[in-house]
Amino acid sequence: MSTRGQSVCSCGSVGRARAPSRRALSSLSTRRGERSASRDDVSSKFLVLGGGEAARSRKVVAPLRCSQKTNESSPMPSTTTIALDNYTDIVNNMAKSVLLGLKDNLTRMEVEFPPVLESDAYKNSSDVYIDANVQFAIALGRVLQEYERKVKIILPDENEVRRAEKIFGQALDMYENISLGSLTGRGDVISDAIEGVKSAFSFLDGQGGQKSKELDDEANTYIVINASCSELLDLRDFVNKKREALLEEQGGSIPLGWEEYKDEKSGRSYYYDTRAKSTTWERPVENEPAVILMNLELETLRGDLGLIAFPPKEMHWEFLSSFKPVYFIRQRDYSKTITESPYLVNYSGAIYREYPGDWQVLLEEKLGGRKYRPIRSSEDRYTLFEAKETMMEEMGLKSDETPALKFLRTGYQTCTWWEDPKDYDRETSDNWRK
């Protein structure tokens, strides 16, 4: 069963959320021109990939490719070839997508792409993987600081922070508005004690590096990297703690541009963003800092939810569902046996999204060439099963398949538990699939 094409409230209430008032629609109409203009401002600018006044004076720039958002699903997307091995393009397009998300007041975003090209790119125990994510986070921070964002790169614990400071300390010292921090603010007991002694002597020598602590209260953008499934609890507490502090300061009011409604079935309040044309169960917060989850492999982490010693499945419905993928690459290799020569067909494809554009299914033009062409697009996120079926259809591998053979190939279950439409009403938001 699929709800693709249906109208689904962003708070997860399929077909039961009250429509916005005429005033809300009027407000949206008057802001469309402003929103379009703000996107054009970001898309037409050249993002500086170096930080500070020296970089600005040198005009070291790289143009960013722009994606256009459509209002309806399009079976035939742009035929522009997309290279998934060009990390200059990846960083540029990732930064542009994040900036457009910030322009649209998104405060919870996901960025996902292979940080390394090796076959173990998704094994987060690898130091190569961990260090690559730190480098990409710094690269994104360098762009964001040019747009008056104070960035804090968040690692799982203080042990990871100390390691990153040793490796990337000199690079971080070049940028005034980029610092490191952790979800927990602590490491293991012995390491914390040793670092405490070192910090005391550094302070007495006048060398105390307090940049990270000084920026903690000033940061308005957090880039979270290298967190595991068990550390999602720390991530949720980290985000909620900052949100609750701002809610307390805000009191009973809601920010400008938001409207409050009552859900007729549950009686709960939900909130409509007249600028982004989206709804949420969560009360909006004025000046809420942006949290960007970078390369956490949320699809993999969701698969562990509910298992022994891991967070429950509610972690997805109540928290992870609120993060919108603004830049997303999920590549997969496939093979299919056929009844004639060459008997085995190997092919590669990917699910791709570049905000505010649609979700796309990509198919590799030449196996191993890492050049992909879009073959289908949709406003809704594709499941891995849907993406694979689309690729097979494009290659003509389904033409002679009977319903019985299809069932033997796919089985009964064609989606993961978090993709199952029957549980959409349990989600705090549908941002993760829009």
C-alpha positions as CSV (number, residue, x, y, z in Angstrom):
1,M,0.0,0.0,0.0
2,S,1.3,3.4,-0.9
3,T,0.1,6.9,0.0
4,R,2.2,8.6,-2.8
5,G,0.1,11.5,-4.2
6,Q,-2.2,11.7,-1.2
7,S,-2.5,14.8,0.9
8,V,-0.8,14.1,4.2
9,C,-0.6,16.6,7.1
10,S,3.0,17.3,8.2
11,C,2.0,16.4,11.7
12,G,1.3,12.9,10.5
13,S,-2.5,13.0,10.6
14,V,-3.5,11.5,7.2
15,G,-6.7,13.0,6.0
16,R,-7.8,14.3,9.5
17,A,-6.0,17.6,9.9
18,R,-8.1,20.7,9.5
19,A,-7.3,22.8,6.4
20,P,-5.7,26.1,7.0
21,S,-8.0,29.1,7.1
22,R,-8.5,31.5,4.2
23,R,-6.3,34.0,6.1
24,A,-3.5,31.4,6.1
25,L,-3.8,30.7,2.4
26,S,-3.9,34.5,1.7
27,S,-0.8,34.9,3.9
28,L,0.9,32.1,2.0
29,S,0.1,33.7,-1.4
30,T,1.6,37.0,-0.4
31,R,4.8,35.4,0.8
32,R,5.4,33.2,-2.2
33,G,7.1,36.0,-4.1
34,E,9.3,36.7,-1.1
35,R,10.2,33.1,-0.6
36,S,11.1,32.7,-4.3
37,A,13.2,35.8,-4.3
38,S,15.1,34.6,-1.2
39,R,15.9,31.3,-2.9
40,D,17.1,33.1,-6.0
41,D,19.4,35.2,-3.9
42,V,21.1,32.1,-2.5
43,S,21.1,30.2,-5.9
44,S,22.6,33.2,-7.8
45,K,25.3,33.9,-5.3
46,F,28.8,32.4,-5.4
47,L,29.5,30.7,-2.2
48,V,33.0,31.4,-0.7
49,L,34.6,28.1,0.1
50,G,37.3,29.8,2.3
51,G,36.7,31.6,5.5
52,G,37.6,35.0,6.8
53,E,38.5,38.4,5.3
54,A,41.4,37.0,3.4
55,A,39.2,34.5,1.5
56,R,36.6,37.3,0.8
57,S,39.3,39.6,-0.6
58,R,40.7,36.8,-2.9
59,K,37.2,36.0,-4.3
60,V,37.9,32.3,-4.3
61,V,34.5,31.1,-5.3
62,A,32.6,28.1,-6.7
63,P,29.2,28.4,-8.4
64,L,26.4,26.2,-7.1
65,R,24.0,24.3,-9.3
66,C,20.4,25.2,-8.7
67,S,17.4,22.8,-8.5
68,Q,13.9,23.9,-9.2
69,K,11.0,22.7,-7.0
70,T,7.9,21.5,-8.8
71,N,4.4,21.3,-7.3
72,E,3.6,17.9,-8.7
73,S,5.3,14.6,-9.2
74,S,7.1,14.4,-12.5
75,P,7.7,10.9,-14.2
76,M,10.4,12.4,-16.4
77,P,12.8,14.6,-14.5
78,S,15.7,16.6,-15.9
79,T,18.1,14.6,-18.0
80,T,21.2,16.3,-16.5
81,T,23.9,13.8,-15.6
82,I,24.8,13.8,-11.9
83,A,28.3,12.8,-10.8
84,L,28.4,11.1,-7.4
85,D,32.2,11.0,-7.2
86,N,32.9,14.7,-7.5
87,Y,33.2,16.0,-3.9
88,T,33.6,19.6,-5.0
89,D,30.1,19.4,-6.5
90,I,28.8,17.5,-3.5
91,V,30.0,20.1,-1.0
92,N,28.7,23.0,-3.1
93,N,25.3,21.4,-3.6
94,M,25.1,20.3,0.0
95,A,25.9,23.8,1.2
96,K,23.4,25.4,-1.2
97,S,20.6,23.0,-0.1
98,V,21.3,23.8,3.6
99,L,21.3,27.5,2.9
100,L,17.9,27.2,1.1
101,G,16.6,25.2,4.0
102,L,17.7,27.9,6.4
103,K,16.0,30.5,4.2
104,D,12.8,28.5,4.5
105,N,13.2,28.5,8.3
106,L,14.0,24.8,8.6
107,T,15.7,24.1,11.9
108,R,16.0,20.3,11.6
109,M,17.8,19.0,8.5
110,E,19.5,15.8,7.4
111,V,22.5,15.6,5.0
112,E,23.5,12.2,3.8
113,F,26.1,11.2,1.2
114,P,29.0,8.7,1.1
115,P,31.9,10.5,2.9
116,V,34.5,8.2,1.2
117,L,34.3,6.2,-2.0
118,E,35.8,2.9,-0.7
119,S,33.6,-0.1,-0.2
120,D,33.6,0.4,3.6
121,A,32.2,3.9,3.3
122,Y,29.3,3.1,5.6
123,K,31.2,1.5,8.4
124,N,31.4,4.2,11.0
125,S,34.0,2.4,13.0
126,S,36.6,3.4,10.4
127,D,38.8,6.3,11.4
128,V,38.8,7.3,7.7
129,Y,35.0,7.6,7.8
130,I,35.1,9.5,11.1
131,D,37.8,12.0,9.9
132,A,36.1,12.5,6.6
133,N,32.9,13.5,8.3
134,V,34.8,16.1,10.4
135,Q,36.4,17.5,7.3
136,F,33.0,17.8,5.5
137,A,31.5,19.4,8.6
138,I,34.3,22.0,8.6
139,A,33.7,22.6,4.9
140,L,30.0,23.2,5.4
141,G,30.8,25.5,8.4
142,R,33.2,27.5,6.3
143,V,30.3,28.3,3.9
144,L,27.7,28.9,6.6
145,Q,29.9,31.4,8.6
146,E,29.9,33.6,5.5
147,Y,26.1,33.9,6.0
148,E,26.5,35.0,9.6
149,R,26.0,31.5,11.1
150,K,28.0,30.6,14.2
151,V,28.7,26.9,13.8
152,K,29.4,24.2,16.4
153,I,30.4,20.7,15.2
154,I,28.9,18.2,17.6
155,L,30.6,14.8,18.1
156,P,29.3,12.0,20.4
157,D,31.6,12.6,23.4
158,E,34.6,14.6,24.7
159,N,37.0,11.8,23.7
160,E,36.0,12.3,20.1
161,V,36.3,16.1,20.5
162,R,39.9,15.8,21.8
163,R,40.9,13.5,19.0
164,A,39.4,15.9,16.4
165,E,41.1,18.9,18.0
166,K,44.5,17.1,17.7
167,I,44.0,16.4,14.0
168,F,42.1,19.4,12.8
169,G,43.0,22.0,15.5
170,Q,45.1,24.2,13.2
171,A,42.4,24.2,10.5
172,L,39.7,25.2,13.1
173,D,41.9,28.0,14.5
174,M,41.6,29.7,11.1
175,Y,37.8,30.2,11.5
176,E,36.5,32.3,14.3
177,N,32.9,31.1,14.1
178,I,33.5,27.3,13.9
179,S,34.1,25.2,17.1
180,L,33.8,21.7,18.4
181,G,31.5,20.3,21.1
182,S,29.9,17.0,22.2
183,L,26.4,15.7,22.8
184,T,27.2,14.7,26.4
185,G,29.9,17.1,27.5
186,R,31.9,14.3,28.9
187,G,34.2,11.4,28.0
188,D,35.5,8.5,30.0
189,V,36.5,9.2,33.6
190,I,40.3,8.7,33.2
191,S,40.5,10.9,30.1
192,D,38.4,13.6,31.6
193,A,40.6,13.7,34.7
194,I,43.8,13.9,32.6
195,E,42.4,16.6,30.4
196,G,41.2,18.5,33.5
197,V,44.8,18.7,34.8
198,K,46.1,19.7,31.4
199,S,43.5,22.5,31.1
200,A,44.5,23.8,34.6
201,F,48.1,24.1,33.6
202,S,47.2,25.6,30.2
203,F,45.1,28.2,32.0
204,L,48.0,29.1,34.3
205,D,50.3,29.4,31.3
206,G,47.8,31.7,29.6
207,Q,47.2,29.2,26.8
208,G,43.8,28.0,27.8
209,G,41.8,27.3,24.6
210,Q,38.3,28.3,25.6
211,K,37.0,28.9,22.1
212,S,34.7,25.9,22.2
213,K,33.1,26.9,25.5
214,E,32.8,30.5,24.5
215,L,30.9,29.7,21.4
216,D,28.5,27.2,23.1
217,D,25.9,29.8,24.0
218,E,26.4,31.9,20.9
219,A,26.1,29.1,18.3
220,N,23.0,29.1,16.1
221,T,23.9,26.1,13.9
222,Y,24.9,22.7,15.1
223,I,26.3,20.0,12.8
224,V,26.0,16.6,14.4
225,I,28.4,13.8,13.1
226,N,29.5,10.3,13.9
227,A,26.7,9.4,16.3
228,S,25.6,5.8,16.7
229,C,22.1,4.3,17.3
230,S,22.6,4.1,21.1
231,E,23.7,7.8,21.1
232,L,20.4,8.9,19.5
233,L,19.2,9.3,23.1
234,D,21.9,11.8,23.8
235,L,21.1,13.6,20.5
236,R,17.4,13.9,21.4
237,D,18.3,15.2,24.9
238,F,20.7,17.7,23.4
239,V,18.2,19.1,21.0
240,N,15.3,19.1,23.4
241,K,17.3,20.8,26.2
242,K,18.0,23.8,23.9
243,R,14.4,23.9,22.6
244,E,12.9,23.8,26.1
245,A,15.1,26.7,27.3
246,L,13.8,28.8,24.4
247,L,10.2,27.8,25.0
248,E,10.5,28.9,28.6
249,E,11.7,32.3,27.5
250,Q,9.0,32.6,24.8
251,G,6.1,31.9,27.1
252,G,2.6,31.3,25.5
253,S,3.1,33.1,22.2
254,I,4.1,31.6,18.9
255,P,6.5,33.2,16.3
256,L,5.4,35.4,13.5
257,G,4.3,33.5,10.4
258,W,2.8,30.5,12.4
259,E,-0.9,29.8,13.1
260,E,-2.4,27.4,15.7
261,Y,-5.2,24.9,14.9
262,K,-7.0,22.1,16.8
263,D,-7.1,18.6,15.5
264,E,-10.7,17.6,15.4
265,K,-10.1,13.9,16.3
266,S,-7.6,14.2,19.1
267,G,-8.2,17.8,20.3
268,R,-4.4,18.4,20.2
269,S,-3.0,21.7,18.9
270,Y,-0.9,21.7,15.7
271,Y,0.8,24.6,14.0
272,Y,0.8,25.8,10.4
273,D,3.9,27.5,8.9
274,T,2.5,30.0,6.4
275,R,5.9,30.4,4.8
276,A,6.9,26.8,4.4
277,K,3.3,25.6,3.9
278,S,3.8,22.8,6.4
279,T,2.4,21.7,9.8
280,T,3.8,20.1,12.9
281,W,2.6,19.0,16.3
282,E,5.5,20.7,18.0
283,R,5.1,24.2,19.2
284,P,7.3,26.5,17.1
285,V,10.1,28.4,18.7
286,E,11.5,31.8,17.9
287,N,15.1,31.8,16.8
288,E,15.5,28.1,17.4
289,P,19.1,27.0,16.4
290,A,19.4,24.8,13.3
291,V,20.5,21.2,13.9
292,I,22.0,19.4,10.9
293,L,22.5,15.7,11.0
294,M,25.4,14.9,8.7
295,N,26.0,11.3,7.4
296,L,24.5,9.6,10.5
297,E,23.1,6.9,8.1
298,L,19.6,7.3,9.6
299,E,18.2,4.5,7.4
300,T,20.6,2.1,9.1
301,L,20.1,3.5,12.6
302,R,16.3,3.2,12.2
303,G,16.7,-0.5,11.5
304,D,18.3,-1.0,14.9
305,L,15.5,0.9,16.8
306,G,13.4,-1.4,19.0
307,L,16.1,-4.1,19.4
308,I,17.5,-5.0,22.8
309,A,19.9,-2.4,24.2
310,F,18.8,0.2,21.6
311,P,16.3,3.0,21.7
312,P,12.6,2.2,21.1
313,K,10.9,2.7,17.7
314,E,9.3,5.8,19.1
315,M,12.7,7.5,18.5
316,H,11.8,7.7,14.9
317,W,8.1,8.6,15.2
318,E,8.6,11.3,17.9
319,F,12.1,12.7,17.0
320,L,13.8,11.6,13.8
321,S,10.7,12.1,11.7
322,S,11.1,15.9,12.2
323,F,14.4,16.1,10.3
324,K,14.0,17.0,6.6
325,P,16.6,15.5,4.2
326,V,17.9,18.6,2.3
327,Y,20.7,16.8,0.5
328,F,20.6,13.0,0.2
329,I,22.5,10.4,-1.8
330,R,21.8,6.7,-1.2
331,Q,23.6,4.5,-3.8
332,R,23.0,0.8,-4.2
333,D,24.3,-1.9,-6.6
334,Y,22.0,-4.6,-7.9
335,S,21.9,-7.7,-10.1
336,K,19.2,-9.7,-11.7
337,T,19.2,-13.1,-13.4
338,I,17.5,-13.4,-16.8
339,T,16.7,-16.3,-19.1
340,E,19.0,-15.3,-22.0
341,S,22.6,-14.1,-22.5
342,P,24.3,-12.6,-20.5
343,Y,22.0,-14.3,-17.9
344,L,23.1,-11.9,-15.2
345,V,22.5,-8.1,-15.4
346,N,24.4,-5.8,-13.0
347,Y,23.3,-2.3,-12.5
348,S,23.7,0.6,-10.1
349,G,21.3,3.4,-9.0
350,A,20.7,5.9,-6.2
351,I,18.0,7.8,-4.4
352,Y,18.8,11.5,-4.7
353,R,17.4,14.7,-3.3
354,E,18.7,18.3,-3.5
355,Y,16.4,20.7,-1.6
356,P,14.0,22.3,-2.6
357,G,13.9,19.9,-5.6
358,D,11.9,16.6,-5.8
359,W,13.2,13.2,-4.8
360,Q,14.8,11.4,-7.7
361,V,15.7,7.9,-8.8
362,L,19.0,7.8,-10.6
363,L,20.4,5.1,-12.8
364,E,24.1,4.7,-13.6
365,E,24.8,5.3,-17.3
366,K,27.8,3.0,-17.5
367,L,28.5,0.5,-14.7
368,G,31.5,1.8,-12.6
369,G,31.5,5.2,-14.3
370,R,29.8,6.9,-11.3
371,K,27.7,9.1,-13.7
372,Y,24.0,8.9,-13.1
373,R,21.0,10.1,-15.0
374,P,17.6,10.9,-13.4
375,I,14.8,8.5,-14.5
376,R,11.9,9.4,-12.2
377,S,11.0,12.1,-9.6
378,S,8.4,12.6,-6.9
379,E,7.5,15.0,-4.1
380,D,7.5,12.0,-1.7
381,R,10.6,10.0,-0.7
382,Y,11.2,6.8,-2.5
383,T,11.6,3.6,-0.5
384,L,14.6,1.4,-1.6
385,F,12.0,-1.1,-3.0
386,E,10.3,1.6,-5.0
387,A,13.6,2.9,-6.3
388,K,14.7,-0.6,-7.4
389,E,11.4,-1.3,-9.1
390,T,11.7,2.0,-11.0
391,M,15.3,1.1,-12.2
392,M,14.2,-2.4,-13.3
393,E,11.2,-0.9,-15.2
394,E,13.6,1.6,-16.9
395,M,15.9,-1.2,-18.0
396,G,13.1,-3.4,-19.3
397,L,13.7,-6.1,-16.7
398,K,10.0,-6.4,-15.7
399,S,8.3,-6.8,-19.0
400,D,8.1,-10.6,-18.9
401,E,7.4,-11.0,-15.2
402,T,4.2,-12.5,-14.1
403,P,2.5,-11.6,-10.8
404,A,3.5,-14.9,-9.3
405,L,7.2,-14.4,-10.3
406,K,7.1,-10.9,-8.8
407,F,5.8,-12.2,-5.5
408,L,8.5,-14.8,-5.4
409,R,11.1,-12.1,-6.0
410,T,9.8,-9.4,-3.7
411,G,7.9,-11.3,-1.0
412,Y,5.0,-10.0,1.0
413,Q,6.8,-7.1,2.8
414,T,8.0,-4.4,0.5
415,C,8.8,-1.6,2.9
416,T,10.6,-1.2,6.3
417,W,8.6,-0.7,9.5
418,W,9.3,3.1,9.5
419,E,8.1,3.4,5.9
420,D,4.8,1.6,6.6
421,P,1.9,4.0,5.8
422,K,-0.2,2.5,8.6
423,D,2.0,4.2,11.2
424,Y,2.1,7.6,9.6
425,D,-0.3,8.9,12.2
426,R,2.2,8.1,14.9
427,E,4.8,10.6,13.5
428,T,5.4,14.0,15.0
429,S,6.1,15.2,11.5
430,D,6.4,13.9,7.9
431,N,9.5,16.0,7.2
432,W,11.7,12.9,6.9
433,R,9.7,11.7,3.8
434,K,8.9,15.0,2.1
